[in-house]
Amino acid sequence: MPEKPKDKKTLRVKAYQEIKDRITYLDLKPGEKIFEKEIAESLGISRTPVREALLLLENEQLVECLPRLGYVVKRLTNPEITEYFSLRRTLEVFAVPLIIERITDEEIEALRANLREAEASVTEGDMRRIIRCETEFHQILYGSTKSKIFSRTISNLVDNFQLIRAIAMMAAGGRRESVSDHKCILEAIERRDGDELLRLMKEHIDRATEMYRASPAAAIL
């Protein structure tokens, strides 16, 4: 029986999320080939929704199709990395006064809970959990701005930021450095100290840049 349109969409979303998770959690690393057949078999679906998912991920700049090789996880060049970190710095600097002014007690408590989980995951060496906590910490900060324009702008870059953060945390000391930075950022927010938060956010991004370039998982051309 032919697949219904709704079924096709569901399978495409399933394949999309599976491939995206493998990239985000570095099960598939930059430059690594993506085997459509293996993914299809692991999900119990045909290769068609996998190809459709790859087209979506190509549009998001997470994968690329190379001649005679097929789809691979996209490698980032030096100029691209510089631009991503510069954009992130600009956007997060813009967000600082909004965070200080608009963050709620509930969001501060969510940051505290996130930090407790992050510390536990570092101790346990749970890399997937560490990456998830790192991403969620920043998502809470972004949401606390209550700015629709900011949210729309940064939403187009979140996936790439998440992958870059994951790669940076593969550097020696990267995970503990990140948790330490987040702890200081949270303390500045609790004091509603905008100047200190601005300084810490800039330092956090600068340190992340260094960690990315030192990471064995980085694939800069």
Helices and strands as residue ranges (DSSP letters): H 5-24, H 36-43, H 47-59, E 63-66, E 70-73, H 78-102, H 105-124, H 127-144, H 148-155, H 158-168, H 174-190, H 194-214
